[in-house]
Amino acid sequence: MLFLPSLAILASALLSSASQPAWYQRNFDTIQKIYNLTIFPANAKIIAEGAPAVPPGLFNANATGRVTPVGEFFGFQDSFEYFFGLAPLPSGSPPNGAISKATLAEFTSGCPEVAASTVYLTLSTINPDNSTGPFISILKAGAVLNYDAWIPDLDLFGLQARGFDVYTLAGMNSTIQGICAAQAQTCTGDNTVYDSVSDCVQTLAAKPFGRSDEAWGDNVVCRGIHVLLTKIRPQVHCPHVGPTGGGKCIDVAYNDVYFNDEFLFGAPLGKPFTCDYE
């Protein structure tokens, strides 16, 4: 669920679809297929089965990227978990929302190696028979396989999707309780990171709560994201939910993580997504 800010303002296409090169359509189809897999119940299959459920040809084995405000992701496993593992599943009564439609609203590709898109992900309620219920909201998103992406206004989207303000005292307490209960189900045995649910609650209550737009930090909001991924790889993601943040839910320096293109992509700052770069 990504938005690529540096390439978000797209001019109208000057070529008709019939005159576009073959790689243009290939890039378009790849991005559309990726976002179609965030739609429920396709995402549920990937969450349950992991990497074997991801169709071949969508992510390079070395797919790497930066996602604002969540963090950096290295390789195929990290990347597909972010794209599909964080797509919501319906739960509760009345059921909460899940993605019901992915619309590729804007797309451009100036060369075979680079593409940019804006995708509208429609969130709807899901009925017990898996049919789509009422519309809830739309999340604006976009991505490429080597990605430098941004999810805008997550706090506002979350308010619409949840229907209540998580930043009230009651909302924050409920969030901490939910994270701690969830990790107790998935972070067991060798993956245990808290002595008990009450230990988890006490630990997280002492940390900054954070906001969705600053989820890359040693805070509760970051752990609320990563606890979802414990369903796929608990041995990797349980430490992220734990007291230390496991190297993911940690405080970072802005200049160190948002401008480290050389480290992340192996290319000079500002060059990874330019068609003339070699």
N, C-alpha and C positions, 0 to 999 in steps of 0.2 A: 504494500500500500504506500506508494511513493509518489512524490511530486518533484520534478527536476527543475529547480528554479531558474538555473542559468539558461535553460532552453525552453522556458514555459511560454513565452510570448511568440507564437508561431504565425508567420505570414501565410496568406492563402497560397495553396499549391499552384504553381505556374504550369505544371505539366498535367495532362489528363492521366488517369490511372492506366490507360492503355499504353501510354508512352513511357511509363516509369520502368526502370531496369528491374530485372528479376529479383535482385537482392532487396529492393525497396519493399516489394510485397512480402518477401521472406521475413524481413524485420518486423513488418506490420503484423503478420500472422503469429510470429513468435510472442510478441508482447500481448496480443489478444489472448493467445492460449494460456499464457502465464496468469493473467487476471481472471480468465474463466475458471481457473482452478481455485480461486478464492471464494467462489460461489458455493454455498451450502446446497447439497451434501458432498460436493467434490472435495472440499477442504477437509471434511471429517474423515474421509478415507486416507488422506495423506497424514493427518494427525495420528490416526490409529496405526498405520502401517509404516510410516517413515519413508526413507529414501526410495525403496522399491516401488512405491506408488507414484513417484514423480515420473511422468513420461520423458523418454530420452529426447535430447536435442533442445531443451529449453534453457538449461544452465550449463555453461562451461564448467569443467571440473575445478577450475581456478577462479570462478566468479567471485569477485571481491568488491566491497563497496562501503560507503559511508551513508548512514541514514540519520538525518536530523529529525527528531531529537533523541534517537535511541542509542546509536553507537556505530561501531565498525564491525563488519562481518567478513570473514575470511573463508573462501572455498565454497564448494557446492553445498555441503551440509549446513553450514551457517546460513547461507543465502536462502535455500528453500525453506528452512525453518522459519525465517523471518517472514517470507512472503505468505506462506500457507499456515504455519503454526499459530500465527497471531490473528488470522481471520476468525471472527467470532463464531461460536456454536450456540444454537438456541438452547436455553435452559430456563427453569423456573416456571412459575404459574402466576400470572400470565407469562408466556414465554418472552424472553428478550429477543433482540434482533439478530439477524445474520445477513450476510451479503446475498442478495437475490439477483443482482444484475451487474455486469461490468461493461460500461460503454466507453470505447476508445474515442474520446471526444476530439483530441488533437494529436497529430502525429507528423513527424518529419524525419527524414533520414538523408543526410547529404553525402554519405559514402557507405560502403558495405559494413564498416566496423562501428559506426556511430548512429544511434537513433534516439529520439526523445519523444515522450508521449505525455499526454494528460488523460487520465482515466477517471470516470465518474463511477464510484462504487455505490450502488443503491442498497441501503439497509432497510429490511422489512421484517416484520414479525413472521415466524414460521409456525404454521398450524401443526397439531399432532400428527397429521397424515403427511407432513413435509410439504404441503402446498404453501404458497406464499400468502401471507396475511397483509395487513395494512402497511403502507409505506411509513418509515420512520424518518430517515434522513439520507443524505448523500455525502460520501467522503470523496474529496478530490485527490487524485493520485496520479503518479507517472513513474516510469523506470526504464533503465537499460540494463544489460547484463553486467557490465562493469558500471557501477552506479554511484552517483553522487546525488543524493536525493533528499527531499524535504517533505514532511507531512505537515501541512499548514493548519493552524487553529484547532489543535486536537482538544483543547479544553472546551471550546464552544461545541465541537462535534460531539464530545462525550456527554455534555449536558443534554443535547438533543437526543442522543441515543439512549441514555439511561433514564432520562425524565426527571432526574433530581440532581441537586448540586452536591458533588462529592466533597467539596471543600468546607462544608459545615462540620461542626464537631461530630455530629452523628454520622455524617458521610465518611469522615476520615476513620472513625472507630470501626464502622462497618467494613471499610476497605481492608484495614489491618486484620480484622477477624477473618475476612474471606481469604486473604493471602495465606494466613497461618493455617487455616483449615485445609486449604488446597495443598500446600506443601506437605502437610502431614500425611496426605494420601499418596503422594508421588515420591517424596524424598524419604525413603525408608531404607533399612539395612545399612549398607556401606554408604548410601547417599544421604543419610540423616545429617541435617545441619543445625537442628535445634533439639534440646532435651525434651521439649513438650510444646504443645500449642501455647500454653501460657508463657513459656520462655520466649517463644517467637513474638507473641503480642507485646510482652514487656520490652523486648529488644527493639522492635520496630516503632513502638510508641515513643521511644527516646530519640529516634532519628528524625531529621526534617521530613515533612510529608512530601514536598516537591510539587511540581505541576507537570502536566502532560507535555508542555512545551520546553521542559528542562528535565526530561526523563533520564538523561545520561548523567547520573550522579548517585551519591550514596544516600538515597532517599527511598521512601515507601513506593512512590509511583514507579520507579525503575523496577523494583521487585515485583510489582503488580504485573508488569509486562513479562518479565522472565519466568514467573511462576507458571504462565501458560505453556511455556516451552518445556517445562519439566515433564510434561506428558510424553514428549518425543524422545528426549535424551536426558533423563534425570541425572546421570553421572556427570554431565557437563553443566546443566542449568541449575541444579539444586544449589551449588555454591554461590551462584549469582543472587539467589534469594536469601542466602545465609547472612550471618552477622557482618562478615567482611566485604560482601558484594562479589567475591570471587573473581576480581579483575574486570568485571563488567559494570556492576552498580557501584561505581567509585567516582569520586570527584575528579574532574579533568580540567586541564587548562585550555581555554578556548583556542588560543593560537596553536597549541600543540596537536589538537585532534581535528580541527576543521581545515587546516592548511598543510597537512602532512602528505601531500600527493606523492611525493617521491617515495616515501615509505609504503604507502597504501597501494598505489597503482604502478610504481616503478617508472614514473614520468614526472617531469618538472611541473611545478605549480601552474595550474591553468591549462595544461596541455592534454591531459588524458582524453578529453571529449572533443577535441578539434580534429577535423578530417584531414588537415594538412600535416598532422604530427606523425613522424616516423621514428 
